[in-house]
Amino acid sequence: MNRKAKGIVLTVATIAVIGAGAGIAVGVGTDDREAPITGSALDQAKAAALQHTGEGRVTETEVDDEESYYEVEVTLADGSETDVQLDRKFNVVSSSADGNDAAEGDDE
């Protein structure tokens, strides 16, 4: 192989390695399932969750949760947390206090 051909092969190989690395980084770094709610949807989700719980402050949000379209975590005055599950139209589909499942499992 002449010098020019070696240079081309080396350049192509370098580009392929860089491209593959960037693709892996992008694929690993983005998980829509853990993306926070943003924009006007955030305001609507917060309002729906706080109306449901009657008190507290929103401490975490998530789009496309495994249980619903939106999940809003509300921390209540006593320090307990409640996850409020909302559909795409911000209707409450369920809610649960964090840790209840684990506590129920310990009693059995």
N, C-alpha and C positions, 0 to 999 in steps of 0.2 A: 504494500500500500504506500502510495506516495505521501508526502508531507501534507498536501492540501486535503487529501481524502481523510487522513487521520484527524486533521483539524475539524473537518465537517462532522465526522463521527463523534468526536469528543463534545462538540457543541450541541449536537442533537441529544446525546446521552445526558448532558448537563441539564438541558431544558426539560427533558422527560422526568428526571429525578426531582427537580424543583417543582414542576407541575404536579407530580404525584404527592409530594409533601404538602403543598398548599391545599390540594383537594382533601387530603386526610385531615388537616387542621381545620378546614371549614366544616367538614362533615362531623367531626367530633365536637367542635365548639358551638354548634347551634342545635338546640333541642327545643322546638316550638312547644313541646308539652310543658316546659317549665318557664315559658315566657310570661312576664308580668302583664297585667291588663294595662292599657295605655289610652290616652285621649279621652274623648267623651264617654267611651265605654267604661272607663275607670270610675268616672263620676256616677254613672248609672248603677254600676255594680256595687259601689260603696253604699249608695243610698238604699238600695234594695236589701243589702246584708244588714245594715244598721237598723232599718225598719223592722226586719225580721227578729233581730236579737233584742231590740229595744234599748240598747246601750252599747258602750264600748268604743274601741277605736280599731280601725283597719290596720293590720300589721303586715299582711302579705296578700298578694293576689296572684292568680295563675289563669292563663287561657288554655283551653283544651285539656282540662284536667281529665284524669282517667274515669272519674265519676260523673262529670257534667261538662258543659261548655266553659263555664267560669267557676272558679273557686275563690272565695273571699274568706280569709282568716281574720276573725275579730277577737281581740283580747278584751275581756270583760273587766269590770272594776275590781273583782276579786282575784284577778290574775289568770283565771282560766281562759282557755281558748276554744272558740267554736268555729268550725269550718262550715260555711254556708255555700251550698251548691246551687248554681243558677243556670237556667237554659239560655239560649241565644237572645231571648227577649227579656232577660233579667227577672224571670219568674223563679221563685225559690222552688227547687225540686227536692231538696233534702238539707238537713243540717245535722251535725254531730259534734259533740265535745271532743277535743283532741285527747287521746289517751284512754277513752272509755273502752275500746275494744281490748286493749292490753290488760286493763284492770279487770274486765269481766273474765278474761282468760285465766288470770291468776287465781280467781276464786274457785275454779273448778277442780 
